[in-house]
Amino acid sequence: MLATALYASHAYLRRADRDGIARDDWAAHRWVAPDESLSHLAAAQWLAERVQPSQVAVRTDSLVTMVDAARNGMGVAPLLCMLADASARWVLQGATPMTKKIALIVGSLRKDSLNRKFANALVEVAPAELQFEFVEIGDLPLYNQDLDDAHTPPAAWTAFRDKLRNVDGIVFATPEYNRSMPGALKNAIDVGSRPWGHSIWNAKPVGVISASIGAVGGFAGNHNVRQTMVTLNAPVMPGPEVYIGNGSALIGEDGKVNNDKTKEVLAGWAAAYAKWVEANGRKA
């Protein structure tokens, strides 16, 4: 196992991604660096070979100060892995991002779906190591076991199963329909759970958020999904919980979330989910 990692705050990494700065474009980053008294460290030697002094925002003889400076978004710090929070680091070898592939499934099919808008907001504020991909469910034919028994599953079923089989975790963003989850979402879960013994949900870390125009925030639909996924042996994150009530009031004319408190709630939830995936997901 490598002893050194690059570490930066989630805010710094998102800013770098937004500005089109590649993770291994050392000359484009700002750095938090050890001073000369720590020049014997492998991390300091690695940095000296790649970074000009003008790129260093902070230089210190304290590893604790380096951690604090990086966490506050002042730059990227080369640290011992034990000091670098795994949720915001990437390993020095090739600067390979320590990312997790997360499927994001929206329970509503309508084009102006509130839950899709909140799902988009979640992606924007989530930790950088969570790589989300929206997985659509609207084209899945209704589940019929006869087709699996005959070894003639529809192509849409097979594509859905293959995509979900290769992710590290799954997030559902769903409304509540008649005190339950939407039928399209239940059908998608059924498709993914079969054939018997080949469920793609098994052992996948799951998170569920819900939103509605009403006051209860899709509570019943949220818990209906949770109950079903627990039955399918998926470790479902118990908390924090997110039920966004009166959701339409939190969306601006541009279709984006315009409420800072809601963004904070989503960011906190996403950070907790990243830790949930790390603790409960498949190991490399």
C-alpha positions in Angstrom: 0.0 0.0 0.0 1.3 3.5 -0.9 2.2 5.7 2.1 1.5 9.0 0.4 -1.6 10.6 -1.0 -2.6 13.9 -2.5 -5.3 15.6 -0.5 -7.6 18.6 -1.2 -11.0 19.7 0.0 -14.1 18.7 -2.0 -14.6 22.4 -2.8 -11.1 22.7 -4.2 -11.5 19.6 -6.4 -14.9 20.8 -7.7 -13.4 24.2 -8.5 -10.6 22.5 -10.3 -13.0 20.3 -12.3 -15.1 23.3 -13.1 -12.1 25.2 -14.4 -11.0 22.2 -16.5 -7.8 21.6 -14.5 -6.7 18.0 -14.8 -5.8 16.1 -11.6 -2.3 15.5 -12.9 -1.7 19.0 -14.3 0.7 19.8 -11.5 1.6 23.3 -12.8 -2.1 24.4 -12.8 -2.7 23.6 -9.1 -2.1 25.5 -5.9 -0.2 23.6 -3.3 0.2 23.3 0.5 3.8 22.2 0.9 6.2 21.1 3.7 9.1 23.4 4.5 12.8 22.5 4.4 12.7 20.8 7.8 10.5 18.1 6.2 12.4 17.8 3.0 13.4 14.2 3.8 9.8 13.1 3.5 8.9 11.2 0.2 6.0 13.5 -0.3 8.3 16.6 -0.1 10.7 15.1 -2.6 7.9 14.2 -5.0 6.6 17.8 -4.8 10.0 19.4 -5.3 10.4 17.5 -8.5 7.1 18.7 -10.0 6.1 22.0 -8.5 7.6 25.5 -8.9 7.9 27.7 -5.7 5.4 30.2 -7.1 2.7 27.6 -7.0 3.0 27.1 -3.3 0.2 28.9 -1.4 1.2 27.6 2.1 4.5 26.2 3.4 4.8 24.9 6.9 6.7 22.5 9.1 3.5 21.2 10.7 1.6 18.3 9.1 -1.5 19.3 11.1 -1.3 22.8 9.5 -1.0 21.2 6.1 -4.1 19.2 6.7 -6.1 22.2 7.9 -4.9 24.3 5.0 -5.9 21.7 2.5 -9.3 21.2 4.2 -9.9 24.9 3.9 -9.4 24.8 0.2 -6.1 26.6 0.0 -4.5 24.0 -2.2 -3.4 20.4 -2.7 -1.3 18.8 0.0 0.9 15.7 -0.3 0.3 13.8 2.9 0.7 10.4 4.5 -2.3 8.3 3.7 -3.2 8.0 7.3 -3.5 11.8 7.6 -5.4 12.3 4.3 -9.2 11.8 4.6 -9.9 9.1 2.0 -13.0 10.9 0.8 -10.9 13.7 -0.7 -7.6 12.1 -1.8 -6.1 10.4 -4.8 -3.1 8.2 -4.7 0.2 9.5 -6.0 0.8 6.6 -8.4 -0.4 8.1 -11.7 -2.6 10.4 -9.6 -5.4 7.9 -10.0 -8.6 9.3 -8.6 -10.0 7.2 -5.8 -13.5 7.4 -7.3 -16.7 5.4 -6.9 -19.1 4.8 -9.7 -22.6 5.6 -8.5 -25.8 5.0 -10.4 -28.5 7.7 -9.9 -32.0 6.5 -10.5 -34.9 9.0 -10.6 -38.3 7.4 -9.8 -40.3 10.0 -11.8 -40.5 9.8 -15.6 -41.8 13.2 -16.3 -39.5 15.6 -18.0 -40.0 18.4 -15.4 -39.5 16.0 -12.5 -38.8 17.7 -9.2 -36.7 14.7 -8.1 -34.5 14.9 -11.1 -33.8 18.6 -10.3 -32.8 17.8 -6.8 -30.8 14.8 -8.1 -28.9 17.3 -10.4 -28.3 19.5 -7.4 -27.0 16.5 -5.4 -24.4 15.8 -8.1 -23.2 19.4 -8.0 -22.5 19.4 -4.3 -21.4 15.8 -3.8 -17.8 14.8 -3.0 -15.5 14.7 -6.0 -14.8 10.9 -5.6 -18.5 10.1 -6.3 -18.9 9.8 -10.1 -22.6 9.8 -10.8 -24.3 8.4 -13.8 -28.0 8.8 -14.4 -29.5 5.4 -15.2 -32.9 5.7 -17.0 -35.8 3.4 -16.3 -38.5 4.6 -18.6 -37.8 2.2 -21.4 -37.9 -1.0 -19.3 -40.7 -3.4 -20.3 -42.8 -4.7 -17.4 -41.1 -7.6 -15.7 -42.3 -11.0 -16.9 -40.5 -14.0 -15.6 -41.4 -16.1 -18.6 -38.9 -14.1 -20.7 -36.1 -14.9 -18.3 -37.1 -18.5 -18.1 -37.0 -18.7 -21.9 -33.6 -16.9 -21.9 -35.0 -14.2 -24.1 -34.9 -11.1 -21.9 -35.6 -7.8 -23.6 -32.4 -5.9 -24.6 -33.4 -3.0 -22.3 -33.4 -5.4 -19.3 -30.0 -6.8 -20.2 -28.5 -3.3 -20.7 -29.9 -2.1 -17.4 -28.7 -5.1 -15.5 -25.2 -4.9 -17.0 -24.9 -1.2 -16.2 -26.0 -1.6 -12.6 -23.8 -4.7 -12.0 -20.7 -2.6 -12.6 -21.3 0.3 -10.2 -20.1 0.8 -6.7 -23.4 2.1 -5.3 -26.9 3.3 -6.1 -28.8 6.4 -5.2 -32.5 6.7 -5.6 -34.3 10.1 -5.9 -38.0 9.4 -5.8 -41.4 10.9 -5.3 -44.2 9.2 -3.5 -47.2 7.9 -5.5 -50.2 6.9 -3.5 -48.2 6.3 -0.4 -45.7 4.1 -2.3 -42.9 4.3 -4.8 -43.8 4.9 -8.5 -44.7 1.9 -10.5 -41.8 2.5 -13.0 -39.3 2.4 -10.2 -40.8 -0.8 -8.7 -40.6 -2.4 -12.1 -36.9 -1.4 -12.4 -36.1 -2.9 -9.1 -37.9 -6.1 -10.1 -36.0 -6.3 -13.4 -32.7 -5.8 -11.5 -33.5 -8.5 -8.9 -33.9 -11.3 -11.5 -33.2 -13.9 -12.6 -33.2 -15.5 -9.2 -29.7 -15.6 -7.7 -28.4 -12.9 -10.0 -29.7 -9.8 -8.4 -27.7 -6.7 -9.3 -28.8 -5.0 -6.1 -27.0 -7.5 -3.8 -24.5 -5.9 -1.5 -24.6 -2.5 -3.3 -24.6 0.5 -0.9 -27.9 2.3 -1.4 -29.0 5.8 -0.5 -32.5 7.2 -0.9 -33.7 10.8 -1.1 -37.2 12.0 -1.9 -39.0 15.2 -2.7 -42.5 16.3 -3.4 -44.7 19.4 -3.8 -46.4 18.4 -0.5 -45.2 18.9 3.0 -44.2 15.3 3.8 -41.4 15.2 1.2 -42.2 11.8 -0.3 -41.7 10.1 3.0 -43.8 7.0 2.2 -42.1 6.4 -1.2 -38.7 6.9 0.4 -39.3 4.2 3.0 -41.0 1.9 0.5 -37.8 1.9 -1.5 -35.7 1.3 1.6 -37.8 -1.6 2.7 -37.5 -3.2 -0.7 -33.8 -2.8 -1.0 -33.2 -4.2 2.5 -35.1 -7.3 1.3 -32.7 -7.5 -1.6 -29.7 -7.5 0.7 -28.5 -4.0 -0.2 -27.0 -2.1 2.7 -29.2 1.0 2.8 -27.8 4.1 4.5 -30.1 4.7 7.6 -29.2 8.4 8.0 -29.1 11.2 7.6 -32.5 11.2 5.9 -33.6 13.6 3.3 -37.3 14.4 2.6 -37.7 17.6 0.7 -41.2 19.1 1.2 -42.7 21.9 -0.8 -40.0 21.2 -3.3 -41.4 23.4 -6.1 -40.7 26.5 -3.9 -37.0 25.6 -3.8 -36.5 25.6 -7.6 -35.7 28.8 -9.5 -36.8 29.7 -13.0 -33.7 28.1 -14.4 -34.8 24.8 -13.1 -32.0 24.7 -10.4 -32.2 24.6 -6.6 -32.0 28.2 -5.4 -32.1 27.6 -1.6 -28.7 27.5 0.1 -29.9 25.5 3.1 -31.2 22.8 0.8 -27.9 22.7 -0.9 -26.2 22.3 2.4 -28.5 19.5 3.4 -27.8 17.7 0.1 -24.0 18.2 0.5 -24.1 16.8 4.0 -26.1 13.8 2.8 -23.7 13.2 -0.1 -20.7 13.3 2.2 -22.3 10.8 4.5 -23.2 8.6 1.6 -19.6 8.7 0.3 -18.5 7.3 3.7 -21.2 4.7 3.6 -20.0 3.5 0.2 -16.4 3.4 1.5 -17.4 1.3 4.5 -19.9 -1.0 2.9 -18.9 -1.3 -0.8 -16.8 -3.7 -2.6 -13.1 -3.7 -1.9 -10.5 -3.4 -4.6 
